[in-house]
Amino acid sequence: MSAIEKATAQFRERLNGELQTIEVPEWSDKDNPFKIYFKPLINFKAQEKIYALVNAGKASEAICQTLVIRALDIDGKHIFRQHDIQSLMHESDPDVVGRIIQEMTPDADDAEMLKKS
């Protein structure tokens, strides 16, 4: 197996792995907890979209973009769409969205770095 085959196989294995989950009590109904599912990583193309926003001085939009890219339902389908970014930015609690992103990020400093950029 070549180096590129090994690299892509390892990535596919992680990408196709078990979904992780976060419970969001602020968005839950009384008897129905709201859960966001996500994969443990995203590809370079998605990361590039987020970092382009950070580099353009749009940290809040980058955080919301991260949520749009990463947040899935139990079946692995996206729960937010691109057109939801404006509502997330202007009509949702930034502390809740920031906490969700922080919990999704293996290195919690990444979400903090986005907030400070």
N, CA, C and O atoms as CSV, one atom per row, in Angstrom:
chain,resi,resn,atom,element,x,y,z
A,1,MET,N,N,0.855,-1.176,0.000
A,1,MET,CA,C,0.000,0.000,0.000
A,1,MET,C,C,0.902,1.241,0.000
A,1,MET,O,O,1.845,1.336,0.785
A,2,SER,N,N,0.598,2.179,-0.884
A,2,SER,CA,C,1.412,3.393,-0.995
A,2,SER,C,C,1.129,4.337,0.176
A,2,SER,O,O,0.178,4.145,0.933
A,3,ALA,N,N,1.968,5.346,0.302
A,3,ALA,CA,C,1.805,6.325,1.374
A,3,ALA,C,C,0.458,7.047,1.259
A,3,ALA,O,O,-0.227,7.234,2.264
A,4,ILE,N,N,0.075,7.452,0.048
A,4,ILE,CA,C,-1.194,8.164,-0.120
A,4,ILE,C,C,-2.363,7.242,0.176
A,4,ILE,O,O,-3.360,7.684,0.746
A,5,GLU,N,N,-2.269,5.992,-0.189
A,5,GLU,CA,C,-3.330,5.033,0.123
A,5,GLU,C,C,-3.464,4.840,1.633
A,5,GLU,O,O,-4.572,4.730,2.157
A,6,LYS,N,N,-2.331,4.801,2.322
A,6,LYS,CA,C,-2.361,4.675,3.783
A,6,LYS,C,C,-2.981,5.917,4.421
A,6,LYS,O,O,-3.794,5.812,5.339
A,7,ALA,N,N,-2.592,7.083,3.930
A,7,ALA,CA,C,-3.109,8.336,4.475
A,7,ALA,C,C,-4.618,8.448,4.276
A,7,ALA,O,O,-5.344,8.815,5.200
A,8,THR,N,N,-5.085,8.134,3.080
A,8,THR,CA,C,-6.518,8.258,2.807
A,8,THR,C,C,-7.323,7.167,3.509
A,8,THR,O,O,-8.451,7.413,3.938
A,9,ALA,N,N,-6.765,5.980,3.631
A,9,ALA,CA,C,-7.456,4.900,4.346
A,9,ALA,C,C,-7.623,5.254,5.824
A,9,ALA,O,O,-8.683,5.028,6.407
A,10,GLN,N,N,-6.578,5.805,6.419
A,10,GLN,CA,C,-6.643,6.200,7.833
A,10,GLN,C,C,-7.698,7.287,8.022
A,10,GLN,O,O,-8.467,7.240,8.982
A,11,PHE,N,N,-7.742,8.262,7.119
A,11,PHE,CA,C,-8.718,9.350,7.211
A,11,PHE,C,C,-10.136,8.801,7.054
A,11,PHE,O,O,-11.023,9.149,7.834
A,12,ARG,N,N,-10.359,7.942,6.049
A,12,ARG,CA,C,-11.676,7.346,5.841
A,12,ARG,C,C,-12.137,6.564,7.059
A,12,ARG,O,O,-13.311,6.608,7.428
A,13,GLU,N,N,-11.213,5.852,7.676
A,13,GLU,CA,C,-11.543,5.065,8.859
A,13,GLU,C,C,-12.030,5.965,9.994
A,13,GLU,O,O,-13.029,5.666,10.648
A,14,ARG,N,N,-11.326,7.053,10.218
A,14,ARG,CA,C,-11.743,7.997,11.272
A,14,ARG,C,C,-13.037,8.708,10.894
A,14,ARG,O,O,-13.907,8.909,11.742
A,15,LEU,N,N,-13.166,9.086,9.631
A,15,LEU,CA,C,-14.344,9.806,9.170
A,15,LEU,C,C,-15.592,8.932,9.239
A,15,LEU,O,O,-16.681,9.424,9.538
A,16,ASN,N,N,-15.439,7.655,8.968
A,16,ASN,CA,C,-16.569,6.736,8.983
A,16,ASN,C,C,-16.804,6.104,10.352
A,16,ASN,O,O,-17.653,5.225,10.501
A,17,GLY,N,N,-16.056,6.550,11.335
A,17,GLY,CA,C,-16.184,6.003,12.683
A,17,GLY,C,C,-17.484,6.416,13.347
A,17,GLY,O,O,-18.334,7.075,12.749
A,18,GLU,N,N,-17.609,6.017,14.573
A,18,GLU,CA,C,-18.806,6.275,15.358
A,18,GLU,C,C,-19.003,7.775,15.585
A,18,GLU,O,O,-18.051,8.507,15.853
A,19,LEU,N,N,-20.255,8.214,15.473
A,19,LEU,CA,C,-20.571,9.613,15.750
A,19,LEU,C,C,-20.455,9.869,17.248
A,19,LEU,O,O,-20.804,9.022,18.070
A,20,GLN,N,N,-19.967,11.034,17.573
A,20,GLN,CA,C,-19.929,11.475,18.962
A,20,GLN,C,C,-21.152,12.351,19.193
A,20,GLN,O,O,-21.790,12.794,18.238
A,21,THR,N,N,-21.478,12.599,20.440
A,21,THR,CA,C,-22.689,13.361,20.731
A,21,THR,C,C,-22.477,14.376,21.853
A,21,THR,O,O,-21.656,14.194,22.752
A,22,ILE,N,N,-23.250,15.444,21.756
A,22,ILE,CA,C,-23.276,16.495,22.772
A,22,ILE,C,C,-24.747,16.750,23.084
A,22,ILE,O,O,-25.566,16.877,22.174
A,23,GLU,N,N,-25.073,16.823,24.346
A,23,GLU,CA,C,-26.430,17.201,24.733
A,23,GLU,C,C,-26.452,18.709,24.972
A,23,GLU,O,O,-25.552,19.264,25.604
A,24,VAL,N,N,-27.492,19.361,24.459
A,24,VAL,CA,C,-27.626,20.810,24.591
A,24,VAL,C,C,-28.885,21.093,25.424
A,24,VAL,O,O,-29.981,21.215,24.877
A,25,PRO,N,N,-28.719,21.197,26.746
A,25,PRO,CA,C,-29.892,21.382,27.610
A,25,PRO,C,C,-30.669,22.659,27.307
A,25,PRO,O,O,-31.887,22.698,27.483
A,26,GLU,N,N,-29.983,23.696,26.857
A,26,GLU,CA,C,-30.647,24.977,26.554
A,26,GLU,C,C,-31.623,24.847,25.383
A,26,GLU,O,O,-32.554,25.644,25.270
A,27,TRP,N,N,-31.427,23.875,24.528
A,27,TRP,CA,C,-32.272,23.691,23.353
A,27,TRP,C,C,-33.189,22.483,23.509
A,27,TRP,O,O,-33.866,22.098,22.555
A,28,SER,N,N,-33.222,21.888,24.679
A,28,SER,CA,C,-34.005,20.677,24.919
A,28,SER,C,C,-35.431,21.014,25.318
A,28,SER,O,O,-35.699,22.060,25.908
A,29,ASP,N,N,-36.347,20.098,24.981
A,29,ASP,CA,C,-37.702,20.152,25.503
A,29,ASP,C,C,-37.678,19.475,26.866
A,29,ASP,O,O,-36.721,18.782,27.211
A,30,LYS,N,N,-38.724,19.679,27.622
A,30,LYS,CA,C,-38.776,19.164,28.986
A,30,LYS,C,C,-38.444,17.672,29.067
A,30,LYS,O,O,-37.633,17.264,29.898
A,31,ASP,N,N,-39.056,16.871,28.225
A,31,ASP,CA,C,-38.854,15.417,28.264
A,31,ASP,C,C,-38.056,14.888,27.086
A,31,ASP,O,O,-37.971,13.676,26.887
A,32,ASN,N,N,-37.475,15.778,26.309
A,32,ASN,CA,C,-36.781,15.353,25.094
A,32,ASN,C,C,-35.456,16.104,24.965
A,32,ASN,O,O,-35.433,17.229,24.465
A,33,PRO,N,N,-34.349,15.492,25.412
A,33,PRO,CA,C,-33.058,16.188,25.320
A,33,PRO,C,C,-32.657,16.415,23.863
A,33,PRO,O,O,-32.825,15.546,23.007
A,34,PHE,N,N,-32.124,17.604,23.610
A,34,PHE,CA,C,-31.633,17.927,22.266
A,34,PHE,C,C,-30.181,17.490,22.172
A,34,PHE,O,O,-29.342,17.905,22.971
A,35,LYS,N,N,-29.897,16.650,21.188
A,35,LYS,CA,C,-28.537,16.146,21.011
A,35,LYS,C,C,-28.020,16.530,19.641
A,35,LYS,O,O,-28.741,16.489,18.644
A,36,ILE,N,N,-26.752,16.902,19.619
A,36,ILE,CA,C,-26.046,17.154,18.368
A,36,ILE,C,C,-25.014,16.054,18.225
A,36,ILE,O,O,-24.253,15.766,19.150
A,37,TYR,N,N,-25.002,15.451,17.062
A,37,TYR,CA,C,-24.024,14.414,16.753
A,37,TYR,C,C,-22.972,15.023,15.840
A,37,TYR,O,O,-23.252,15.968,15.103
A,38,PHE,N,N,-21.776,14.486,15.889
A,38,PHE,CA,C,-20.704,15.010,15.051
A,38,PHE,C,C,-19.618,13.956,14.866
A,38,PHE,O,O,-19.479,13.026,15.660
A,39,LYS,N,N,-18.858,14.134,13.796
A,39,LYS,CA,C,-17.706,13.278,13.541
A,39,LYS,C,C,-16.493,13.889,14.224
A,39,LYS,O,O,-16.430,15.105,14.401
A,40,PRO,N,N,-15.532,13.060,14.608
A,40,PRO,CA,C,-14.398,13.590,15.372
A,40,PRO,C,C,-13.454,14.493,14.580
A,40,PRO,O,O,-12.565,15.111,15.165
A,41,LEU,N,N,-13.630,14.582,13.256
A,41,LEU,CA,C,-12.760,15.447,12.465
A,41,LEU,C,C,-13.472,15.935,11.227
A,41,LEU,O,O,-14.514,15.402,10.845
A,42,ILE,N,N,-12.901,16.959,10.595
A,42,ILE,CA,C,-13.399,17.457,9.322
A,42,ILE,C,C,-12.228,17.525,8.352
A,42,ILE,O,O,-11.068,17.523,8.763
A,43,ASN,N,N,-12.538,17.583,7.072
A,43,ASN,CA,C,-11.469,17.581,6.069
A,43,ASN,C,C,-10.860,18.979,5.887
A,43,ASN,O,O,-11.371,19.967,6.414
A,44,PHE,N,N,-9.772,19.037,5.142
A,44,PHE,CA,C,-9.067,20.297,4.924
A,44,PHE,C,C,-9.943,21.352,4.254
A,44,PHE,O,O,-9.839,22.536,4.575
A,45,LYS,N,N,-10.799,20.936,3.332
A,45,LYS,CA,C,-11.636,21.898,2.615
A,45,LYS,C,C,-12.576,22.616,3.585
A,45,LYS,O,O,-12.755,23.831,3.498
A,46,ALA,N,N,-13.170,21.866,4.503
A,46,ALA,CA,C,-14.054,22.476,5.507
A,46,ALA,C,C,-13.252,23.358,6.456
A,46,ALA,O,O,-13.697,24.447,6.818
A,47,GLN,N,N,-12.079,22.895,6.857
A,47,GLN,CA,C,-11.226,23.693,7.740
A,47,GLN,C,C,-10.825,24.999,7.060
A,47,GLN,O,O,-10.787,26.054,7.692
A,48,GLU,N,N,-10.529,24.915,5.778
A,48,GLU,CA,C,-10.114,26.109,5.026
A,48,GLU,C,C,-11.215,27.170,5.032
A,48,GLU,O,O,-10.937,28.362,5.161
A,49,LYS,N,N,-12.453,26.731,4.894
A,49,LYS,CA,C,-13.595,27.652,4.904
A,49,LYS,C,C,-13.677,28.384,6.249
A,49,LYS,O,O,-13.926,29.588,6.303
A,50,ILE,N,N,-13.464,27.642,7.311
A,50,ILE,CA,C,-13.510,28.223,8.662
A,50,ILE,C,C,-12.344,29.182,8.879
A,50,ILE,O,O,-12.539,30.303,9.349
A,51,TYR,N,N,-11.136,28.746,8.539
A,51,TYR,CA,C,-9.960,29.588,8.759
A,51,TYR,C,C,-9.964,30.828,7.876
A,51,TYR,O,O,-9.415,31.858,8.266
A,52,ALA,N,N,-10.570,30.752,6.692
A,52,ALA,CA,C,-10.683,31.940,5.840
A,52,ALA,C,C,-11.523,33.007,6.534
A,52,ALA,O,O,-11.214,34.196,6.462
A,53,LEU,N,N,-12.581,32.575,7.202
A,53,LEU,CA,C,-13.409,33.524,7.953
A,53,LEU,C,C,-12.636,34.122,9.128
A,53,LEU,O,O,-12.712,35.324,9.384
A,54,VAL,N,N,-11.896,33.278,9.835
A,54,VAL,CA,C,-11.081,33.769,10.958
A,54,VAL,C,C,-10.075,34.799,10.458
A,54,VAL,O,O,-9.927,35.870,11.047
A,55,ASN,N,N,-9.390,34.469,9.377
A,55,ASN,CA,C,-8.367,35.368,8.827
A,55,ASN,C,C,-8.961,36.665,8.286
A,55,ASN,O,O,-8.267,37.677,8.186
A,56,ALA,N,N,-10.243,36.631,7.939
A,56,ALA,CA,C,-10.924,37.839,7.465
A,56,ALA,C,C,-11.500,38.645,8.631
A,56,ALA,O,O,-12.198,39.637,8.421
A,57,GLY,N,N,-11.206,38.217,9.851
A,57,GLY,CA,C,-11.691,38.937,11.027
A,57,GLY,C,C,-13.147,38.641,11.357
A,57,GLY,O,O,-13.802,39.430,12.038
A,58,LYS,N,N,-13.658,37.508,10.879
A,58,LYS,CA,C,-15.055,37.135,11.091
A,58,LYS,C,C,-15.144,35.920,12.006
A,58,LYS,O,O,-15.644,34.866,11.613
A,59,ALA,N,N,-14.650,36.083,13.234
A,59,ALA,CA,C,-14.590,34.969,14.182
A,59,ALA,C,C,-15.973,34.425,14.523
A,59,ALA,O,O,-16.155,33.210,14.598
A,60,SER,N,N,-16.940,35.297,14.729
A,60,SER,CA,C,-18.297,34.838,15.060
A,60,SER,C,C,-18.884,34.013,13.926
A,60,SER,O,O,-19.500,32.972,14.155
A,61,GLU,N,N,-18.691,34.482,12.714
A,61,GLU,CA,C,-19.186,33.742,11.555
A,61,GLU,C,C,-18.453,32.409,11.419
A,61,GLU,O,O,-19.050,31.410,11.019
A,62,ALA,N,N,-17.159,32.391,11.751
A,62,ALA,CA,C,-16.381,31.149,11.696
A,62,ALA,C,C,-16.918,30.122,12.691
A,62,ALA,O,O,-16.991,28.932,12.384
A,63,ILE,N,N,-17.289,30.584,13.875
A,63,ILE,CA,C,-17.846,29.679,14.883
A,63,ILE,C,C,-19.178,29.119,14.398
A,63,ILE,O,O,-19.431,27.921,14.530
A,64,CYS,N,N,-20.024,29.967,13.842
A,64,CYS,CA,C,-21.310,29.507,13.321
A,64,CYS,C,C,-21.118,28.583,12.121
A,64,CYS,O,O,-21.843,27.600,11.972
A,65,GLN,N,N,-20.150,28.894,11.273
A,65,GLN,CA,C,-19.845,28.036,10.130
A,65,GLN,C,C,-19.398,26.653,10.609
A,65,GLN,O,O,-19.762,25.637,10.016
A,66,THR,N,N,-18.615,26.623,11.674
A,66,THR,CA,C,-18.170,25.350,12.243
A,66,THR,C,C,-19.368,24.522,12.687
A,66,THR,O,O,-19.409,23.313,12.459
A,67,LEU,N,N,-20.341,25.168,13.318
A,67,LEU,CA,C,-21.540,24.462,13.753
A,67,LEU,C,C,-22.315,23.925,12.547
A,67,LEU,O,O,-22.783,22.786,12.567
A,68,VAL,N,N,-22.450,24.728,11.516
A,68,VAL,CA,C,-23.162,24.290,10.304
A,68,VAL,C,C,-22.463,23.078,9.688
A,68,VAL,O,O,-23.123,22.129,9.265
A,69,ILE,N,N,-21.148,23.107,9.638
A,69,ILE,CA,C,-20.383,22.015,9.027
A,69,ILE,C,C,-20.433,20.752,9.864
A,69,ILE,O,O,-20.557,19.654,9.322
A,70,ARG,N,N,-20.339,20.892,11.176
A,70,ARG,CA,C,-20.142,19.719,12.032
A,70,ARG,C,C,-21.400,19.123,12.644
A,70,ARG,O,O,-21.427,17.922,12.914
A,71,ALA,N,N,-22.446,19.918,12.875
A,71,ALA,CA,C,-23.621,19.443,13.605
A,71,ALA,C,C,-24.472,18.511,12.747
A,71,ALA,O,O,-24.923,18.874,11.661
A,72,LEU,N,N,-24.676,17.306,13.263
A,72,LEU,CA,C,-25.428,16.273,12.551
A,72,LEU,C,C,-26.549,15.738,13.430
A,72,LEU,O,O,-26.548,15.928,14.647
A,73,ASP,N,N,-27.520,15.057,12.785
A,73,ASP,CA,C,-28.520,14.343,13.559
A,73,ASP,C,C,-28.034,12.904,13.767
A,73,ASP,O,O,-26.931,12.552,13.349
A,74,ILE,N,N,-28.839,12.099,14.395
A,74,ILE,CA,C,-28.439,10.728,14.716
A,74,ILE,C,C,-28.132,9.896,13.459
A,74,ILE,O,O,-27.383,8.921,13.520
A,75,ASP,N,N,-28.718,10.294,12.325
A,75,ASP,CA,C,-28.494,9.583,11.060
A,75,ASP,C,C,-27.296,10.122,10.282
A,75,ASP,O,O,-26.995,9.645,9.188
A,76,GLY,N,N,-26.609,11.125,10.855
A,76,GLY,CA,C,-25.436,11.689,10.200
A,76,GLY,C,C,-25.760,12.764,9.172
A,76,GLY,O,O,-24.912,13.107,8.349
A,77,LYS,N,N,-26.970,13.296,9.208
A,77,LYS,CA,C,-27.363,14.358,8.274
A,77,LYS,C,C,-27.210,15.710,8.965
A,77,LYS,O,O,-27.444,15.833,10.167
A,78,HIS,N,N,-26.818,16.711,8.200
A,78,HIS,CA,C,-26.625,18.060,8.746
A,78,HIS,C,C,-27.934,18.611,9.296
A,78,HIS,O,O,-28.983,18.492,8.663
A,79,ILE,N,N,-27.862,19.214,10.478
A,79,ILE,CA,C,-29.067,19.794,11.070
A,79,ILE,C,C,-29.190,21.289,10.780
A,79,ILE,O,O,-30.264,21.867,10.946
A,80,PHE,N,N,-28.116,21.905,10.354
A,80,PHE,CA,C,-28.137,23.312,9.949
A,80,PHE,C,C,-27.695,23.413,8.498
A,80,PHE,O,O,-26.968,22.559,7.991
A,81,ARG,N,N,-28.146,24.470,7.843
A,81,ARG,CA,C,-27.776,24.752,6.450
A,81,ARG,C,C,-27.042,26.087,6.398
A,81,ARG,O,O,-27.050,26.849,7.364
A,82,GLN,N,N,-26.414,26.358,5.272
A,82,GLN,CA,C,-25.664,27.612,5.097
A,82,GLN,C,C,-26.532,28.827,5.397
A,82,GLN,O,O,-26.062,29.790,6.003
A,83,HIS,N,N,-27.790,28.791,4.980
A,83,HIS,CA,C,-28.655,29.958,5.190
A,83,HIS,C,C,-29.002,30.165,6.669
A,83,HIS,O,O,-29.574,31.198,7.020
A,84,ASP,N,N,-28.670,29.208,7.542
A,84,ASP,CA,C,-28.920,29.353,8.977
A,84,ASP,C,C,-27.843,30.188,9.687
A,84,ASP,O,O,-28.032,30.580,10.838
A,85,ILE,N,N,-26.736,30.457,9.024
A,85,ILE,CA,C,-25.631,31.167,9.679
A,85,ILE,C,C,-26.067,32.529,10.212
A,85,ILE,O,O,-25.723,32.886,11.339
A,86,GLN,N,N,-26.805,33.279,9.434
A,86,GLN,CA,C,-27.235,34.609,9.889
A,86,GLN,C,C,-28.116,34.518,11.133
A,86,GLN,O,O,-27.968,35.317,12.058
A,87,SER,N,N,-29.028,33.554,11.161
A,87,SER,CA,C,-29.869,33.366,12.349
A,87,SER,C,C,-29.025,32.934,13.540
A,87,SER,O,O,-29.234,33.411,14.655
A,88,LEU,N,N,-28.075,32.037,13.313
A,88,LEU,CA,C,-27.196,31.615,14.402
A,88,LEU,C,C,-26.393,32.797,14.933
A,88,LEU,O,O,-26.209,32.933,16.143
A,89,MET,N,N,-25.916,33.649,14.036
A,89,MET,CA,C,-25.093,34.782,14.444
A,89,MET,C,C,-25.891,35.849,15.200
A,89,MET,O,O,-25.375,36.462,16.134
A,90,HIS,N,N,-27.139,36.069,14.800
A,90,HIS,CA,C,-27.900,37.194,15.343
A,90,HIS,C,C,-29.015,36.803,16.307
A,90,HIS,O,O,-29.523,37.648,17.045
A,91,GLU,N,N,-29.398,35.531,16.303
A,91,GLU,CA,C,-30.570,35.147,17.079
A,91,GLU,C,C,-30.340,33.937,17.977
A,91,GLU,O,O,-31.301,33.339,18.460
A,92,SER,N,N,-29.086,33.570,18.207
A,92,SER,CA,C,-28.804,32.454,19.113
A,92,SER,C,C,-27.797,32.902,20.170
A,92,SER,O,O,-27.065,33.874,19.984
A,93,ASP,N,N,-27.779,32.181,21.265
A,93,ASP,CA,C,-26.912,32.510,22.388
A,93,ASP,C,C,-25.464,32.166,22.035
A,93,ASP,O,O,-25.143,30.992,21.856
A,94,PRO,N,N,-24.588,33.160,21.933
A,94,PRO,CA,C,-23.203,32.887,21.555
A,94,PRO,C,C,-22.476,32.004,22.570
A,94,PRO,O,O,-21.561,31.266,22.204
A,95,ASP,N,N,-22.873,32.075,23.837
A,95,ASP,CA,C,-22.234,31.224,24.838
A,95,ASP,C,C,-22.569,29.754,24.603
A,95,ASP,O,O,-21.713,28.884,24.763
A,96,VAL,N,N,-23.816,29.479,24.224
A,96,VAL,CA,C,-24.227,28.092,23.955
A,96,VAL,C,C,-23.537,27.572,22.699
A,96,VAL,O,O,-22.981,26.473,22.701
A,97,VAL,N,N,-23.572,28.362,21.627
A,97,VAL,CA,C,-22.928,27.939,20.376
A,97,VAL,C,C,-21.428,27.744,20.604
A,97,VAL,O,O,-20.856,26.760,20.137
A,98,GLY,N,N,-20.793,28.664,21.309
A,98,GLY,CA,C,-19.361,28.536,21.599
A,98,GLY,C,C,-19.041,27.298,22.407
A,98,GLY,O,O,-18.040,26.627,22.155
A,99,ARG,N,N,-19.905,26.985,23.399
A,99,ARG,CA,C,-19.687,25.785,24.217
A,99,ARG,C,C,-19.811,24.520,23.372
A,99,ARG,O,O,-19.032,23.581,23.540
A,100,ILE,N,N,-20.789,24.493,22.463
A,100,ILE,CA,C,-20.973,23.332,21.586
A,100,ILE,C,C,-19.718,23.114,20.751
A,100,ILE,O,O,-19.215,21.994,20.660
A,101,ILE,N,N,-19.217,24.177,20.146
A,101,ILE,CA,C,-18.021,24.073,19.310
A,101,ILE,C,C,-16.831,23.636,20.148
A,101,ILE,O,O,-16.023,22.818,19.709
A,102,GLN,N,N,-16.725,24.172,21.334
A,102,GLN,CA,C,-15.625,23.799,22.214
A,102,GLN,C,C,-15.680,22.311,22.548
A,102,GLN,O,O,-14.645,21.646,22.580
A,103,GLU,N,N,-16.870,21.788,22.795
A,103,GLU,CA,C,-17.006,20.367,23.103
A,103,GLU,C,C,-16.730,19.482,21.885
A,103,GLU,O,O,-16.295,18.340,22.037
A,104,MET,N,N,-16.976,19.996,20.692
A,104,MET,CA,C,-16.712,19.231,19.467
A,104,MET,C,C,-15.232,19.199,19.117
A,104,MET,O,O,-14.762,18.285,18.439
A,105,THR,N,N,-14.515,20.193,19.580
A,105,THR,CA,C,-13.126,20.370,19.164
A,105,THR,C,C,-12.194,19.597,20.082
A,105,THR,O,O,-12.178,19.844,21.288
A,106,PRO,N,N,-11.409,18.657,19.530
A,106,PRO,CA,C,-10.497,17.878,20.373
A,106,PRO,C,C,-9.553,18.747,21.187
A,106,PRO,O,O,-9.254,18.440,22.341
A,107,ASP,N,N,-9.091,19.824,20.587
A,107,ASP,CA,C,-8.232,20.765,21.288
A,107,ASP,C,C,-9.084,21.987,21.594
A,107,ASP,O,O,-9.299,22.837,20.730
A,108,ALA,N,N,-9.565,22.069,22.824
A,108,ALA,CA,C,-10.511,23.123,23.201
A,108,ALA,C,C,-9.965,24.514,22.943
A,108,ALA,O,O,-10.743,25.461,22.828
A,109,ASP,N,N,-8.665,24.665,22.848
A,109,ASP,CA,C,-8.088,25.984,22.593
A,109,ASP,C,C,-8.465,26.508,21.224
A,109,ASP,O,O,-8.453,27.721,21.017
A,110,ASP,N,N,-8.809,25.617,20.256
A,110,ASP,CA,C,-9.176,26.050,18.913
A,110,ASP,C,C,-10.412,26.950,18.943
A,110,ASP,O,O,-10.431,27.986,18.278
A,111,ALA,N,N,-11.442,26.573,19.702
A,111,ALA,CA,C,-12.650,27.394,19.775
A,111,ALA,C,C,-12.348,28.726,20.451
A,111,ALA,O,O,-12.857,29.768,20.039
A,112,GLU,N,N,-11.525,28.689,21.480
A,112,GLU,CA,C,-11.147,29.932,22.152
A,112,GLU,C,C,-10.352,30.827,21.213
A,112,GLU,O,O,-10.528,32.046,21.217
A,113,MET,N,N,-9.472,30.223,20.403
A,113,MET,CA,C,-8.690,30.999,19.456
A,113,MET,C,C,-9.623,31.671,18.451
A,113,MET,O,O,-9.401,32.826,18.087
A,114,LEU,N,N,-10.671,30.962,17.993
A,114,LEU,CA,C,-11.616,31.541,17.042
A,114,LEU,C,C,-12.337,32.731,17.672
A,114,LEU,O,O,-12.536,33.755,17.018
A,115,LYS,N,N,-12.726,32.599,18.933
A,115,LYS,CA,C,-13.428,33.690,19.602
A,115,LYS,C,C,-12.546,34.928,19.722
A,115,LYS,O,O,-13.040,36.049,19.598
A,116,LYS,N,N,-11.250,34.742,19.961
A,116,LYS,CA,C,-10.333,35.861,20.194
A,116,LYS,C,C,-9.814,36.476,18.918
A,116,LYS,O,O,-9.278,37.584,18.943
A,117,SER,N,N,-9.960,35.787,17.801
A,117,SER,CA,C,-9.415,36.294,16.529
A,117,SER,C,C,-10.187,37.488,16.033
A,117,SER,O,O,-9.864,38.037,14.980
